[in-house]
Amino acid sequence: MIALVTGFGRATSEVGAVMIVGGNIKGHTRVMTTYIAMNSSMGNYAVAISMGIVLLLISFMVNTILYHYVAGE
């Protein structure tokens, strides 16, 4: 379970690897982290912050579900 949570954390925080390997092609290789970085560099801070909050909420929900799954056993 620790490996699953760690892997999820790495996947939601990888910006550099996606930019180097996959690029940021709209409709093909764009992920939330690169979308947030792109909007903040373009000056769209409201969009970047709102997408960051959405990413945080997804992370908190997944971690809460995993925590309850492990604690329930």
Long-range contacts (C-beta under 8 A, 24 or more apart in sequence): 1-66, 1-69, 1-70, 4-66, 5-63, 5-66, 8-59, 8-62, 8-63, 9-59, 12-55, 12-58, 12-59
